[in-house]
Amino acid sequence: MPAFSAINLEPEQNPDEEIDTSRELHIDEALKRFQTALKLHAQGPEHYQEAATAYHQLFESEIFRLPESATEFDRAERHAHGHDLEAHSSSPHALDVAQPDTDGGASSLPQTLYLAYKNHGQFVLDGIRHRTRVSQVDATSLLEDKSTRAQAQRALDEYSAALDQDPSDAELWRRAARVAAFLSSARISRYCLEAAIELDDDPAVDEVDPPSLAEGFAGEQLKDQLRVLSDEVALSHPAIAPFVKKSIPRTLKKYVDPLPFLPDPTQSLTPLKPATDKLHKGHCHIHVPKPSWVDLGLALLAYTRSHGVGAGTVIIEMPEIPDVVDDVQTLVERPKTQGDEEQKPTEEDAPTVESPSTSKEDQNDTPKETRAENENALDDRFLDRNTSIISRKRSQSVAGLPDAGEEEAVDQKRSKRTRRRETAGETLDSNTLLAAQLQPFQAADKHLFQMTRNVAENLGIEDKDTLERLGEVIDSCDLDSRTSKLSRRPMVDLRDSLTKFVDENAKILLTKKVASPIGLSSFLEHSKPGSQHLASTPPFHETRGLARFVQEANDGWMDVQEAIFLWIQHVCASYLSSTWSDEMKRVVVQISSYLHEDIYRRTQHELLRGAQAEDAKSTRAAVDQLVQMQFELHLDIYERITNPNSAVDVSTRVETKARLARWFSLASQLSRERSETDDISLSMRFLWSSVFAVTLTEDAEREHVLQCWKSLRDRLGEEESTISILLPNNVIMPEVSALAADREISKLTTMDFFLGLFQTDLKDPVSVIESLEPVLNPSSVCITVDQPDPPESDSASRDLITPSSAQHRSPITEAASQGLRDLWKFLLGTSTELRLFLWTRLGDAYDAIGYKTKQFSCFLKGIEMITNDFEQDPYIGVPDDTRIPLLMKMLKFLDDLLISALSAALNESSAFDIVDDEHLRLSIAAVAKLSCILHVPSMYEDEVRVGIMQHVSNSATFQSYLNKLREMQVRNWSLLYTLLKAGISQNKSAFPTPENERADYLAAVHQVLGLRKFCKSSNKIFLRMMRVELLKQHMIDNWEDYLGQVLYDLYGLKLGVGLSEVQDHGCPPEKLERRNTMSLVARVSIIAQRMPMKDLLKSDLKNTIEHMQQAIGQTKSNQQLIQNLRIFNQTMAKPIHPLRLYEAFKGKIAIDAVSVNTADSTLARHRWFFLLGMIAFTKFKGVDLNRRQTPGATDDLRIGATFLRQQLQFTPDQWDAWFRLAECFDYELDESVLWTADKMNKERAELVKYQRNAIHCYTLALSHSRTVVLNGNDEANDVIHDLYHKFGMRMYASSREPFAMEPFQHSEHKRFVIHDTGADTKDIHSQMQDYKVWKYAARLFKKAMDVSPKQWKNSYMYAKCIWKMYRKPLASLDHNDQRNRPTVQMVIEALEKSVEVVSALPKPRHGQDPILEPHYKIVSVVHKLVMLQDLSPREAADILQRQPYAIDSEEAIEINDLDSWESLVIKTLTQLREKDRSNWQHRIFMRHAKILFDENAEEPDVVDASAAYSVLKESMITKTMVMNVWKCDAERPGRHHVYTEQYVRFVVKLLAVLKDRTSFEAMLRRLRKKGADYYHFSDLWQTCCLAYLRLIRQAYQISPVLEDEFKATTPEEFEIITARINEWCSDPASSDPVLSALQEVIELKKLNGGLMKAGAIDDLINDCYTALYFKTGKSLPGPDVAVLLEEKEQERVQAEARQLDKDNADSKLLNPFNGLLNPQSHENSGTEGGPGDSTPANLDGAQRPRKAGIRRADVLRRAEQAVLRVQEGPKNVNGKSRSSVSSGKTPAADDNNDGEGEGEGEGEGEGEGEGEGEGEGEGDSDRESSARGEADGDVEMKDEEPDRELSSVPGSVHDDADDESDLSDVPLEDLLDEDEAQHLMFPNLIRRRSEETEDESSEAETEETNEPMEDADE
């Protein structure tokens, strides 16, 4: 059954039932508070205050306010006093339905309450015990203390509440009874004890034995109490019978009393007597600042120095003494699950009681081993959650759990979700889960260590210990708990350093290395054998026994002298068993020196008193120990002050020597009196001290001292048992043994050697090498056989002196001198530090002479030595609890050696030059063993990671310690790899694929380190090494996986390839530097070249490449690069030479570039710049131009071109770089012509530049591609195919519109030719003709077909080239081309081939249209051949019937004439149109229309035009004349605008034939608005406008005016008649065809906007207005013109006379400001305005001379005013309308108006009104473009200024409901007469505003004309 079941498949039975989980939440919160309080409680008295606060917060929880939390006693009390809950006090009501217990809340609540009350009660008792021990009060005082009794009462209440929740806890009953006894309540005590033994069974029925120890102890207590009371009746009860008949074992009796620190008044019927007060007189108060033996000694010493040793009782005042751990009694309980109890069923019966308290004497007499075990056991109890300190046997009913039989009858139910979760959880095995979590780590470890073992065996390593260690680690990978199964001592110690972490031990490893001085003193310090035994004894406990000592001193009558002597005795007891601290050693020395006389006399007194005592032997032994200790300490002191480095004065030395002699004498006396049966150790210590004293004696002969040591060694060796005495607190004699004596002898004999080494040869490294090499590495030194041995007194370094002429050499080990042998023997017994010190000295000497490989060998030898010392006796023999500091010290040495060795191995190329096979095998074995040791922290962290154990500390020191071990592990694996690499290179026969072996090993190490997320340790040294190694190796399989993970860990880079995804190893990415990036370019380039570019853009590799380029930075230019760039630019600027194009096929085209050799040449050699260019170029090319809806940014395209040029500057012969650069130019060109035709119409020079650049690049790419061999690589073949195809497309497209052969024309490129007659210019070479271009393109398409025959565009374009070549006239071809000109058969075959290729393609998917271009092309070409009569209709029909889309292909069709042929072609085109469901193929529709209507016919047929127009309206032209011409996929960029221009011309011809002015006008508006969408727009617009003007003339029959009809018309008459015409035009009832024609022409002029010269438009306007004037204006009703002219003349004369009189009157005032305040009017504008010159210029009344007749400009202006009146309508009746030209002006005003118009006409009317059209028409067009709200199809032009009080603009007379005129009104200034405009205060304000409006409208017009063509019908 699966472990997981879906919880949402079955609906709940009671979906409306809501489960209240607030109770469970309160319980969880209370448990969290309980855990916090419990943790603080368990940490000891120093945290009791915090624990009290935590318990207080616990009892503030909500669960203690629940009704269920009240005890039975509380409920009874409430019921008795009527204080029941309100809900129960009124009336009884029905029981509520039980809430379902979703998470076991009903069962966990009693347990939580039980634990809270019980542990809080124990916490109160622990506080009483702590205060009792601190205050040292007696039992009676404790009973009388009210606060103590109150606390005890509180504890009893807590126990009572706990027992109410679970009365089955016998141990708790016992404790409650004991507290009641303390409170003198024998009744409660007896009741509790009786309850403890009557829990489960009824003893009255049958006599039963106690089921547990707790009940047994309770029965024993009850029996004793009944005996005190002499209650024989109770003793006869069956429940007491087992305890009366049997007795408890003596070993368990001390556990009977659960609280021994509390007095028990019930043990006796006699009350305790009160304590008597003590009289304290004559006290000596000793103030001790800190509770420790050191501070007590310092306080005693300070007191004696200030007060002397006088009489008086000592009172020691000391702060509270902290508890010793083994004395602490703390109850720590946590909730246990049922599974825990089932796993340990025997724990219920085990005596899991608290550790009993012992007396102070017992505490001090307990051996240190026992105390340490107790401490460890207590610590384990604190950490183990599954172990309970006391028995907690409880019944299920009381705890709220139903019995097994009653489980089904429980009213409360749990939800399905809870039941399923518990069911699923029961099926899971915790061990299985742990194994699954550990499996990845163990699998990686097993793989790595197995590989290490295999490689080691292949290298010939036969070290059994190494292979066994590797095998043990491999086997441990199958275990769940690996650290607990460790057996090797170093591995166990390293594990213990983590699980029992001590800060001081870790700091030994973490402290920075201090450079040790090199000299004799350093040698003497390191040569002391005890240096490695300093940590072999436990440290001195500063507080153990201190409380008893202080209590004895304060309670008794002890003076200062006795206190000091007792202090010395206590310290003497720990002299051999523990290690003193430096402070303690200093205090002992000071007291022994300062109080020497007192201690000596007291010692003698003790000897005399001991001789008279009954137990004289034991007293004598203690004094012997004290005397020997004093002797040894004074010997140590004397040696320190007499060494050569001491600065102590002579008097102090003499005094110290006297004290030493005194103790020497006393010790000799005791030694003589000591019997042989006594302790032999004292005698041996005395002998050793005596010999050492002789050694320190001045002027002692060396031989005598040496003989003394030898005699002592012989004496030590005579004993049957090996004597080895450790003196941890004595520096000069830390060990007494035969081996130590041998070391002393060796030191004496080798002193000369070390004196010479450290004193005379410090500055000569060669001398140091000659001295140390035979001592440390004798196997590498040889001597001549015949060389006599040097005398023994000579230096050992002379053994190295070997004559160069010696022929027979032997190792020095065979002929070594005695001195050298003594040195070897001496080193065997010395410490690891000294030997390592010597190896370091030798390595430094080799480093001084530059012999790096030998220094590296010394590092390896040091690692071998330390690793071997882990398995030897000096390390193994150290006691367990002191071995870890020594381990830390050795690990620190190893760490320093690993750093030095790894640095040399990685940075020195000659590191392994002198490392032979044997040396290499030993080093590999040592480092492999070290890897096993250092792997222990990884095992430990794995178990912590999965939850098997937890970190014992979260301090910063612990984390630093872990980090240091990780760093060591990383360095060790790195060094091991370098050693294995050297071994693999030296044993190539054993490794067929060495590079794969090394790569796999690196990957295995990386996996082990990476899974644990510390491969970043040691500054990522392993990752850096692995990166370098992988980049060096070139024969690795799947190197992408290895390198990808390394790069991700180092720099956060992802390669995006490989068999597996990169893993997160927790490495912070670092900055990628240029140096590292350059080394990665080769590999990254290889990966990128393997990957398709479209996949590369989607992968992570693209981001990696961009990141690398940022690190590389910009390439620096030099002279070579600049020269190549100059050559490149010159090549691109050259014209296209036909010969170069043909030579490119032969591979003879290249550019004359120079070679470049810079730092970036490596990048170019690996095609790095090409790769960057391709990424940018492909990113732009990723969105197909045909699919794009808007112009795209060309930034990526230009970036790609830049990188490609940069690549070509380095490698100018790289063909694909030329090809891609050509594509960049092609795409730049396509982007310029695809969206708009502006550049085709205005900036053709730039387009020509793009085309020439592309053709040049294609030419070079084609030339260099001759070396490319086509193979089965589809990607490479596709690139070659693209080169041929795109080069052919470029050539063909440049020969056709819109480019029209311009790239091949080079008329601007001339060269000068000097003749006899002078200089002349000549073309550089002949230009390439279009036929040659098509022929060249056809060849390229042919080659593309050979590479990829399934690409239909190749055959299609090839057929088009053949067709164009066929259509070229023969006369324009040379002789060779005429002979090879394609035939009709070749054209047909090429076309049929293209149809065949496209037909063989897979069928398009649903919804897609088939490819129709080849099918249409063959129909079009065959029809043209028939029209050219090059093919008969019958043959053409047969060709079409062979095609896939033929009409009735199975039937024969008879075609005999052109009519039937055209019918067949139309049917075929119709069928193709049906296949084109999306209407993409616009050429099919246009071909159909052109077949129906011959646009070149002299007399076009209206019926044919109507038919053709109907065809176009069905698919291409909308009702509003929007031309929907879609750009299909196969259409070349820019060709679309050519098609639209051709189609517009064709439609214009149709509309002209059909005389459809409405559609024509709509098309003109559309065309004017979308001018940027048409090729040759200016010419197209002019053609359309002229056709429209012709159409207007024909429609309204407007005849051209050949002569000036206004020659005989005076201006006055012209003004009157035009005014009447204007008035007539404003009448809506007025109608005239000429007026309608005039309106349309005026609108066309405004629409033109100056785009076309307005001569033709003005001609038609003039003709229309002339006809209107003479045919209509003359006949309009009104007064006679002559009469009006006469009246006007009279009014003018009168006005002039009045003005003259006024001027004469004003001239008399002589106002100097008259000219400023009265501006001149129009009439006096010609005067100078001087004060004395007031006479008008026309005083005689004569008028200025005028030209006869009416000018053209006046006619045009009046025509526009007439059209404006038509648009305005009739005048308003209220007279608020503006004045017009027909508003009844006086003749004078009209004359002035004429003069103004005349002045304008002179400047604007010349050249047939050209200036007029360009000025006014442009402004009108701008105002027309101000209408922003119209749709694209139907345009409605509105006035720009909404505040004008003008009527809306009516539509054209030809407008229908779907199309209104969009022409603007006449400008505002045209509504005013000239006089009105001039008499305004600011006459130019309106015009300027109008001009600004015109400018804005012009800008809006420009924006609108740049909009793309509409793609859908409006």
Disulfide bonds with the S-S distance in Angstrom:
none
